[in-house]
Amino acid sequence: MSSNWTQIVTWLIVVGGWYTVHKAALHRDRRKEKRDISAKVCSSLSELQTAAIDFHTAPHCDVRKSTDLAQQVEQLAIQLQRCPMNELDLPLGRIVTLRQRITRQNIDPTDFSPQMPDSPIVLEIRNAITDIVGAIEGAREDKWK
């Protein structure tokens, strides 16, 4: 009878160990996926900054680029509020500020005027992107260590 008891305990230890290792590996993989997604969002924000600055500093308004830029901003705003990015608890105000800095001024073809690389509009775009990327990276370090 003691032989059966020791086998049961041995198997319980094996199964318990496997379960613990499996849970830890699964948790690590999920955390890595979330960090990868946030890195891609930061990369997309960098691309958005480049596109926005290129648009605003162009010699004339390109309506297609204007529409593409507005759509890109909307897609990123939605992505920032969707899982897993919503776990970072980014302030909604930063997302709104990002949208406003890129699409509020100078995007309408009727009042477009070419901007210099150091114009207030361009600087506001850079600051908004830097602010939200910093918020993502800081929150990512706190939440997904």
Secondary structure, 3 states (H helix, E strand, C coil): CHHHHHHHHHHHHHHHHHHHHHHHHHHHHHHHHHHHHHHHHHHHHHHHHHHHHHHHCCCCCCHHHHHHHHHHHHHHHHHHHCCCHHHHCCCHHHHHHHHHHHHCCCCCHHHCCCCCCCCHHHHHHHHHHHHHHHHHHHHHHHHCC
